Amino acid sequence: MAPPCFLSTVAVVLVVAVAATSTGGAFGCPASDRAALMAFKLALSEPYLGIFSSWTGDDCCSRWYGVSCDPTTGRVADISLRGESEDPILASSGRYGGLMSGHISPEVCRLDRLTTLILADWKQISGPIPPCLTSLPFLRILDFVGNRITGTIPADIGRLSRLTVLNVADNQISGRIPASLPALSSLMHLDLSNNQISGLIPYDFGNLRMLSRALLGRNRISGTIPASVGYMTRLADLDLAENRISGEIPVTLGSMPVLSSLYLDSNRLTGQIPAALLSSRGLGILNLSRNGIDGEIPDVFGSRSYYTALDLSYNRLRGSVPKTLVTAAYVGHLDLSHNHLCGPIPAGSPFDHLEAASFTNNDCLCGGPLPACK
């Protein structure tokens, strides 16, 4: 049996450990972390919800709204401030969204143990992304979606080796995709959509081996789709829609093992549709509309083809409607309109539930749901 003095020592250690966990550290957050948070707060203005009203007192690890600390070190680890309706403070106020203005103070970079920085959907936060954020070695989540942030993505963003989420969608960010971005070896979710980003996709974009979602739509990106993208074995969703991308669709996209949605619509793509892309087993959404794609539609559908949406409209496709579409397990939405297709539309599913709009403005298509062939 352990001596009484040993048991007393264990009891004291347990009490101290529990106290440290409940307060974010035995002594609360350091004064330097508190000062950095106050400087961060001073650069922002939120007049309706009182988001920052709880940011008082010396211990920023205790009941400061949106702030949490590492229970072991007592250092600030997370700042999570969301302006959308799912947030509890918005739900209790009866408002559907928040409104915050100001800019992101570089003083936040003094929080050198920060793992999460979320300042999302506040509509009016402007100014640049502080370049010093790339010096935060433990940063895992960086989310500034839904603001008015301008400037460029920091050139050395690739330094953030632990980053798993980078979301700067729905802002006014310009400039190029940094050449260092493919060095983000832990990145799983990338959303740069709906900005003013221009230039090329880095040739080694495929080095993002952990990436499952790459959303780059509605920008001004030009050049071709790098062939390296086709070797991203974990990529499930790729959105490059509404850009200025040219060239042909890489054949390698058809061999991506888990790709489920591919949006390449409203670009300047040419060449033919790779047969392997249409016969891909996991692909459920494919939108190639509003490009300059020509040739025939590969007749490669089969019993494992399952498309909730297949849109090839507004291209230069010729030939006939693929007969093997009737063997597909499922085709929900199909749009082949505004091409140069000709001949009879095959009978049976999925054609028996489609409307004429799916086939209009072709050269000489006929048969249901269009007028009968002569």
C-alpha positions in Angstrom: 0.0 0.0 0.0 1.3 3.4 -0.9 2.4 5.7 2.0 0.0 8.5 2.9 2.4 11.3 1.8 2.4 9.8 -1.7 -1.4 9.7 -1.9 -1.5 13.3 -0.7 0.9 14.3 -3.4 -1.1 12.6 -6.1 -4.3 14.3 -4.9 -2.7 17.7 -5.1 -1.4 17.0 -8.6 -4.9 15.9 -9.7 -6.5 19.0 -8.3 -4.0 21.3 -10.0 -4.5 19.4 -13.3 -8.3 19.7 -13.1 -8.0 23.4 -12.3 -5.7 24.0 -15.2 -8.0 22.2 -17.6 -11.1 24.1 -16.5 -9.5 27.6 -16.7 -7.2 27.0 -19.7 -4.1 26.9 -17.5 -3.1 27.3 -13.9 -2.6 31.0 -14.2 -4.9 31.9 -17.0 -3.7 33.2 -20.4 -0.4 35.2 -20.5 -0.6 38.9 -20.6 1.0 38.9 -24.0 -1.8 36.8 -25.4 -4.4 39.1 -23.8 -2.7 42.1 -25.3 -2.7 40.6 -28.8 -6.4 39.8 -28.5 -7.2 43.3 -27.4 -5.3 44.7 -30.4 -7.2 42.3 -32.6 -10.5 43.5 -31.1 -9.6 47.2 -31.5 -9.2 46.7 -35.3 -12.8 45.4 -35.6 -16.2 46.9 -35.0 -19.4 44.8 -34.3 -22.3 47.1 -33.2 -25.3 44.8 -33.0 -24.5 41.6 -31.2 -22.0 42.5 -28.6 -19.6 39.9 -29.7 -16.7 41.4 -27.8 -18.6 42.4 -24.7 -17.3 39.3 -22.9 -13.7 40.2 -23.7 -13.0 41.7 -20.3 -10.9 40.8 -17.3 -7.3 39.4 -17.2 -8.1 35.8 -18.1 -8.8 35.5 -21.8 -9.2 31.8 -21.5 -12.3 32.1 -19.3 -15.6 33.0 -21.0 -14.2 35.2 -23.7 -16.6 34.6 -26.5 -15.0 32.7 -29.4 -11.7 32.2 -27.7 -10.3 28.9 -26.3 -7.0 28.0 -24.9 -4.8 24.9 -24.7 -5.5 23.4 -21.3 -1.9 22.3 -21.0 -0.1 25.5 -21.8 -2.8 28.0 -21.1 -2.0 29.7 -24.4 -4.7 31.0 -26.8 -5.2 28.2 -29.3 -8.5 29.1 -31.1 -10.3 32.2 -32.3 -13.6 31.3 -33.8 -16.0 34.1 -34.7 -18.7 33.3 -37.3 -21.4 35.7 -38.5 -23.8 33.2 -40.0 -27.2 32.2 -38.4 -26.0 28.8 -37.1 -24.0 30.6 -34.4 -25.7 30.5 -31.0 -25.2 34.2 -30.3 -27.0 35.0 -33.6 -29.8 32.5 -32.9 -30.5 34.0 -29.5 -30.5 37.5 -30.9 -33.1 36.7 -33.6 -30.8 38.0 -36.3 -30.0 36.0 -39.4 -26.5 37.3 -39.9 -23.9 39.5 -38.3 -22.2 42.6 -39.5 -18.6 43.4 -38.6 -16.3 45.9 -40.2 -12.6 46.8 -39.7 -9.6 44.8 -40.7 -7.5 41.9 -39.4 -4.8 43.3 -37.2 -1.3 41.8 -37.6 -1.1 41.8 -33.8 -2.9 38.4 -34.0 0.3 37.0 -35.2 1.7 37.4 -31.7 -0.5 34.4 -30.7 2.2 32.0 -31.7 0.4 28.9 -30.4 -2.8 29.6 -32.5 -4.2 26.6 -34.3 -7.6 28.0 -35.5 -8.4 31.5 -36.9 -12.0 31.8 -38.1 -13.4 35.2 -38.9 -16.2 34.2 -41.3 -19.3 35.7 -42.9 -19.1 39.1 -41.4 -19.7 40.9 -44.7 -17.7 44.0 -44.2 -14.3 43.1 -42.8 -11.8 44.5 -45.4 -8.1 45.0 -45.8 -5.4 42.4 -46.6 -4.6 39.1 -45.1 -1.7 39.8 -42.7 1.4 38.2 -44.3 2.7 37.4 -40.8 0.1 34.7 -40.4 2.4 32.4 -42.3 4.8 32.6 -39.3 2.2 30.7 -37.0 3.7 27.2 -37.0 0.7 25.5 -35.4 -2.1 27.0 -37.6 -4.5 24.3 -38.8 -7.6 26.2 -39.9 -7.7 29.6 -41.6 -11.2 30.7 -42.5 -12.0 34.2 -43.7 -15.0 33.3 -46.0 -17.7 35.9 -46.7 -16.0 39.3 -46.1 -14.5 42.0 -48.2 -10.8 41.1 -47.9 -8.6 42.5 -50.6 -5.0 42.1 -51.6 -3.3 38.8 -52.2 -2.8 35.4 -50.6 0.6 35.6 -48.7 3.3 34.4 -51.1 4.8 32.1 -48.5 1.5 30.4 -47.4 3.3 27.1 -48.1 5.2 27.5 -44.8 2.0 26.4 -42.9 2.8 22.7 -42.9 0.0 21.9 -40.4 -2.7 23.8 -42.3 -5.7 21.5 -43.1 -8.3 24.2 -44.1 -7.8 27.3 -46.1 -11.0 29.1 -46.9 -11.0 32.7 -48.3 -14.0 32.3 -50.6 -16.4 35.2 -51.2 -14.0 38.0 -50.8 -12.2 40.4 -53.2 -8.8 38.8 -53.2 -6.7 39.3 -56.3 -3.3 38.3 -57.5 -2.1 34.8 -58.3 -2.3 31.5 -56.6 1.0 31.5 -54.7 3.7 29.1 -56.1 4.2 27.9 -52.6 0.6 26.7 -52.0 1.3 23.1 -53.2 3.7 22.7 -50.3 0.8 22.7 -47.9 1.3 18.9 -47.3 -1.6 18.6 -44.7 -4.2 20.6 -46.6 -7.6 18.9 -47.0 -10.0 21.7 -47.9 -9.1 24.6 -50.2 -11.7 27.2 -51.1 -10.6 30.2 -53.1 -13.9 30.6 -55.0 -15.7 33.8 -55.9 -12.7 36.2 -55.8 -10.6 38.0 -58.4 -7.7 35.6 -58.5 -5.9 35.5 -61.8 -2.9 33.7 -63.4 -2.2 30.1 -63.6 -2.9 27.1 -61.5 0.6 26.0 -60.2 1.9 23.1 -62.3 2.6 21.0 -59.2 -0.9 21.5 -57.7 -1.2 17.7 -57.6 1.4 17.7 -54.8 -1.5 18.4 -52.5 -1.9 14.7 -51.8 -4.2 15.1 -48.8 -6.7 17.5 -50.5 -10.3 16.3 -50.8 -11.9 19.6 -52.0 -10.5 22.1 -54.3 -12.9 25.0 -55.0 -11.5 27.6 -57.3 -14.6 28.6 -59.2 -15.7 32.1 -60.2 -12.3 33.8 -60.5 -10.1 34.9 -63.4 -7.8 31.9 -63.5 -6.2 31.3 -66.9 -3.9 28.7 -68.5 -4.5 25.0 -68.6 -5.5 22.4 -66.0 -2.2 20.8 -64.8 -1.9 17.1 -65.6 -0.7 16.6 -62.0 -4.3 17.2 -60.8 -5.2 13.8 -62.1 -2.9 12.1 -59.6 -4.6 13.5 -56.5 -5.9 10.3 -55.1 -8.0 11.8 -52.4 -9.6 14.6 -54.3 -13.4 14.2 -54.3 -14.6 17.7 -55.5 -13.0 19.9 -58.1 -14.6 23.2 -59.0 -12.9 25.4 -61.7 -16.1 26.9 -63.1 -16.4 30.4 -64.5 -12.7 31.1 -65.1 -10.6 31.6 -68.2 -9.1 28.2 -68.4 -8.1 26.9 -71.8 -6.7 23.9 -73.4 -7.9 20.3 -73.3 -9.3 18.3 -70.4 -6.4 16.2 -69.0 -7.0 12.5 -69.7 -5.7 11.8 -66.1 -8.9 13.3 -64.6 -10.7 10.1 -65.7 -8.6 7.9 -63.5 -9.0 9.8 -60.2 -10.3 7.1 -57.7 -12.6 9.2 -55.5 -13.6 12.2 -57.8 -17.4 12.6 -57.3 -18.0 16.2 -58.7 -16.2 18.1 -61.4 -17.2 21.6 -62.5 -15.4 23.0 -65.5 -18.3 25.0 -66.9 -18.0 28.5 -68.4 -14.3 28.4 -69.4 -12.5 28.2 -72.7 -11.8 24.5 -72.9 -11.3 22.9 -76.3 -10.6 19.4 -77.6 -12.6 16.3 -76.9 -14.2 14.7 -73.8 -11.9 12.0 -72.5 -13.7 8.7 -72.6 -12.3 7.7 -69.3 -13.9 10.7 -67.7 -17.4 9.8 -68.7 -16.9 6.1 -67.7 -15.5 7.0 -64.3 -17.3 4.9 -61.7 -17.5 7.4 -58.9 -18.2 10.6 -60.8 -21.8 11.8 -60.0 -21.8 15.4 -61.1 -20.0 16.5 -64.3 -20.5 20.0 -65.8 -18.6 20.9 -68.9 -21.1 23.4 -70.3 -20.3 26.7 -72.0 -16.9 25.8 -73.4 -15.6 25.0 -76.9 -15.4 21.3 -76.6 -15.9 19.4 -79.9 -15.9 15.8 -81.2 -18.4 13.1 -80.3 -19.7 12.2 -76.9 -17.9 9.0 -76.0 -20.4 6.1 -75.9 -19.0 4.5 -72.8 -21.8 4.6 -70.2 -22.6 1.4 -68.3 -24.4 -0.2 -65.3 -22.0 1.6 -62.9 -22.6 5.1 -64.3 -24.6 7.1 -61.8 -25.0 10.8 -62.6 -27.2 13.1 -60.6 -26.2 15.8 -63.1 -24.5 15.6 -66.5 -24.3 19.0 -68.4 -22.6 19.1 -71.7 -24.6 22.0 -73.1 -23.3 25.0 -75.1 -20.4 23.3 -76.7 -19.5 22.1 -80.3 -20.3 18.5 -79.8 -21.3 16.5 -82.9 -22.5 13.0 -83.7 -25.4 11.2 -81.9 -26.6 10.9 -78.4 -24.8 7.9 -76.8 -26.9 4.8 -76.9 -25.3 3.4 -73.8 -26.9 6.1 -71.6 -29.9 3.8 -71.4 -27.7 1.2 -69.5 -26.7 3.8 -66.9 -27.8 3.0 -63.3 -29.1 6.5 -63.0 -29.1 9.8 -64.8 -31.0 12.6 -63.1 -30.4 15.9 -64.9 -29.0 15.7 -68.4 -28.4 18.7 -70.7 -27.1 18.2 -74.2 -28.7 21.4 -75.6 -26.9 24.0 -77.8 -24.6 21.6 -79.6 -24.5 20.1 -83.1 -25.9 16.7 -82.3 -28.0 14.8 -84.8 -30.1 11.6 -85.1 -32.7 9.9 -83.0 -32.8 10.2 -79.2 -32.6 6.7 -77.7 -35.8 5.4 -76.2 -36.2 4.4 -72.6 -34.7 5.7 -69.3 -33.4 8.3 -68.7 -34.8 9.9 -71.8 -38.4 9.1 -70.9 -38.3 11.6 -68.0 -36.4 14.4 -69.6 -37.9 17.5 -71.1 -37.3 19.0 -74.6 -35.1 21.7 -73.1 -32.4 19.1 -72.5 -32.0 18.6 -76.3 -33.0 21.9 -78.0 -30.8 23.9 -80.4 -29.0 21.0 -81.9 -28.6 20.4 -85.7 -31.0 17.5 -86.3 -32.0 15.6 -83.1 -35.4 14.0 -83.2 -37.6 11.6 -81.2 -39.1 12.0 -77.8 -39.2 14.4 -76.1 -38.5 16.3 -79.4 -40.8 15.9 -82.5 -40.7 12.4 -84.0 -38.1 11.5 -86.6 -39.2 11.7 -90.2 
